[in-house]
C-alpha cells in the first residue's frame, strides 16, 4: 500500500541498506557521464536535428571518452584516466 502512495518516499529498497548505497553509486556514475556529455562535449547547447544524428554523435562522444581512458591506462596514467585534458608525456 505504501509504495502505491509515493514511490519516491517509500522505496522498495531501504535507504539505510548496503544495497541502496550500491545502487546509488551506479546512479551517480551515470549522472557524471551525462554531465560530461553536456558540458565537455557541448551537448547542452547543440543544433543537431534528428534522433539518428543525435544517437550517432552521442555514440562517438562515448567512444572518445572510452578511447581516452584506455590510452591513459596503456600509458600507465591510471590516476588521470577520467581527465579530458591533454596527456603530458
Number of C-alpha atoms within 10 A of each C-alpha: 6 10 11 7 9 10 10 8 10 14 12 11 11 11 13 8 9 11 12 14 13 10 11 13 12 11 11 11 11 12 12 12 12 13 14 18 17 14 11 12 16 11 18 12 9 10 8 11 8 8 9 10 11 15 11 11 15 15 12 12 18 16 12 13 20 14 12 20 19 16 15 18 14 11 12 11 14 14 9 14 19 13 13 13 8 7 13 5 4
